[in-house]
Amino acid sequence: MVPGAAKYQFVKPGPGGAKAGSLKIDVLTGPRAAFASAGLQMDACRVRPKPSINLHAHPVDEAPTLERNLLPYAVAGRLSSGEAWQGEVHLPHPFTFARMKLFAFRDRLHDPEKDHGSYHALDLYSIIATTTEAEWREAGSLRDECQQHPLVIEAGEIVAEHFAEPARLGVIRLRESPYFRDQFQLRDFASALGELFPRR
């Protein structure tokens, strides 16, 4: 478990206990408003069931569309016990995931211990770069449907302030990532973000 985030953040170290190659899992859930009548314990950091099962989730208030247009993905492998396992997980739609990353980037923008959010900027680029045409059309529909939602409007402000031009801080942080490559299409990336989250 991660200190300060016990029961909702978990890290499996890489080979030999190294940070490189480690696997981190964040247990997240949707906006707290969705659980107002569910009888759960919650605050700004945690949603937890009653009675406790020693597993919490971190609420993501900026993801009001978390359960919309989920993407099914088949996974298979072996459990720690060595037993074969397969199942299906549902991933957030790129419209939701990109908005979550925008807010996460802004939260870490000035945090040197979190690389000033450069990994969030890289994730954001990856989300946009791997969105399919069908998912992009769905994202446009979700954008139009949610255009008056305060958090969607706020996402547009984050894009305008930090990603609209190559000299903006979000793009600079992206370029600072050790995984940045010169072939990244930064202008297309900025244009796509601006189309998905326009300033109102």
C-alpha positions in Angstrom: 0.0 0.0 0.0 1.1 3.6 -0.6 1.6 5.7 2.6 -1.1 8.3 2.8 -3.3 6.5 0.4 -3.6 3.2 2.2 -6.3 0.8 0.9 -6.8 2.6 -2.4 -3.3 2.8 -3.9 -1.1 -0.2 -4.2 2.4 -0.7 -5.7 4.2 -3.9 -6.7 7.9 -3.1 -7.0 9.9 -4.0 -10.1 12.6 -6.6 -10.2 14.8 -6.6 -7.1 12.4 -4.1 -5.5 13.3 -1.3 -7.9 11.0 1.6 -8.8 11.7 0.9 -12.5 9.3 -1.7 -13.8 7.0 -1.3 -10.8 3.2 -1.6 -11.1 0.9 0.9 -9.4 -2.9 0.4 -9.0 -5.2 3.3 -8.0 -8.7 2.2 -7.1 -11.0 5.0 -8.3 -14.7 5.5 -8.5 -17.0 8.2 -9.9 -18.3 11.4 -8.4 -19.3 11.5 -4.8 -22.8 12.8 -5.8 -23.5 9.4 -7.4 -23.3 7.8 -3.9 -25.2 10.4 -1.9 -28.0 7.9 -1.0 -25.9 4.7 -1.0 -25.1 4.7 2.7 -21.3 4.8 2.2 -18.7 6.7 4.1 -17.0 9.3 2.0 -14.9 12.4 2.0 -12.7 14.2 -0.5 -10.2 11.3 -0.6 -12.1 8.1 0.0 -15.3 6.2 -0.6 -15.7 3.2 1.7 -18.4 0.6 2.3 -20.0 -0.1 5.6 -19.1 -2.4 7.1 -15.4 -2.0 6.1 -13.8 -4.6 3.8 -10.4 -2.9 4.0 -10.6 -1.6 0.5 -11.4 2.0 -0.4 -11.8 4.0 -3.6 -10.7 7.5 -4.4 -13.7 9.5 -5.7 -13.1 11.3 -9.1 -15.6 14.2 -9.1 -14.3 15.4 -12.5 -15.6 12.2 -14.2 -19.4 12.6 -14.3 -19.4 10.4 -17.5 -17.3 7.6 -15.9 -20.0 5.0 -16.6 -20.8 6.2 -20.1 -19.6 4.4 -23.3 -17.3 2.1 -21.4 -14.9 0.1 -23.5 -14.9 -3.7 -22.9 -11.4 -5.3 -22.9 -10.6 -9.0 -22.6 -7.7 -9.8 -20.3 -6.1 -13.2 -19.6 -3.1 -14.5 -17.7 -2.1 -16.2 -14.5 -2.9 -15.2 -11.0 -0.2 -15.0 -8.3 -1.2 -18.6 -7.4 -0.3 -19.7 -10.9 -3.9 -20.5 -11.8 -5.0 -19.4 -15.3 -7.6 -16.6 -15.3 -9.5 -14.7 -18.0 -12.2 -12.0 -17.8 -13.4 -8.7 -19.1 -12.7 -5.2 -17.8 -14.3 -2.0 -18.9 -12.1 1.0 -19.6 -13.3 4.6 -19.4 -14.1 6.2 -22.7 -11.4 8.5 -24.0 -13.6 11.6 -23.4 -13.8 10.7 -19.7 -10.2 9.5 -19.4 -8.8 12.6 -21.1 -10.7 14.9 -18.8 -9.5 13.0 -15.7 -5.9 13.4 -17.0 -6.4 17.1 -17.6 -7.4 17.7 -13.9 -4.6 15.3 -12.7 -2.1 17.3 -14.8 -3.2 20.6 -13.3 -3.0 19.2 -9.8 0.6 18.1 -10.3 1.8 21.0 -12.5 3.9 22.6 -9.8 4.9 19.5 -7.9 8.5 18.6 -8.3 8.0 15.2 -6.6 5.6 14.2 -9.3 7.7 15.4 -12.2 5.5 18.5 -12.6 2.8 16.4 -14.1 4.8 15.4 -17.2 3.6 11.8 -17.0 0.0 13.0 -17.0 0.7 15.2 -20.1 2.2 12.1 -21.8 -0.8 10.0 -20.8 -3.0 12.7 -22.3 -1.1 12.6 -25.6 -1.4 8.8 -25.6 -5.1 8.9 -25.0 -5.7 11.3 -27.9 -3.3 9.4 -30.2 -4.9 6.0 -29.7 -8.6 7.1 -29.9 -10.3 5.4 -32.8 -12.6 7.2 -35.3 -15.6 5.6 -33.7 -14.6 6.6 -30.2 -13.9 10.1 -31.5 -17.5 10.4 -32.8 -18.8 9.2 -29.5 -16.6 11.7 -27.7 -18.1 14.5 -29.9 -21.6 13.4 -28.9 -20.6 13.3 -25.2 -19.0 16.7 -25.5 -22.2 18.2 -27.0 -24.4 16.5 -24.4 -22.3 17.7 -21.5 -21.1 21.1 -22.8 -22.8 23.0 -20.0 -21.5 20.8 -17.2 -19.2 23.0 -15.0 -16.4 20.4 -15.0 -16.4 20.0 -18.8 -16.2 23.8 -19.1 -13.4 23.8 -16.6 -11.6 21.2 -18.7 -11.8 23.5 -21.7 -10.1 26.2 -19.6 -7.3 23.9 -18.7 -6.7 23.0 -22.3 -6.8 26.7 -23.3 -4.3 27.7 -20.6 -1.9 24.8 -20.8 -2.1 23.0 -24.2 -3.4 25.4 -26.8 0.0 26.4 -28.2 3.5 24.7 -28.3 4.9 27.2 -25.8 2.2 26.5 -23.2 3.2 24.8 -20.0 1.3 21.5 -20.7 3.2 21.0 -23.9 6.5 21.9 -22.3 5.8 19.3 -19.6 5.0 16.8 -22.3 8.3 17.5 -24.0 10.1 17.0 -20.6 8.9 13.4 -20.4 11.7 10.9 -20.9 9.3 9.1 -23.3 8.8 12.1 -25.5 9.8 11.6 -29.1 10.5 14.2 -31.8 7.9 12.6 -34.1 5.1 13.5 -31.7 2.5 15.5 -33.6 2.1 18.3 -31.1 0.0 20.7 -33.2 -2.5 18.0 -34.1 -2.6 17.0 -30.4 -3.4 20.6 -29.3 -6.0 20.9 -32.1 -7.7 17.7 -31.1 -7.8 18.6 -27.4 -9.2 22.0 -28.3 -11.9 20.4 -30.4 -12.8 17.9 -27.6 -12.7 20.5 -24.8 -13.3 23.9 -26.3 -13.2 27.1 -24.2 -16.8 28.3 -23.7 
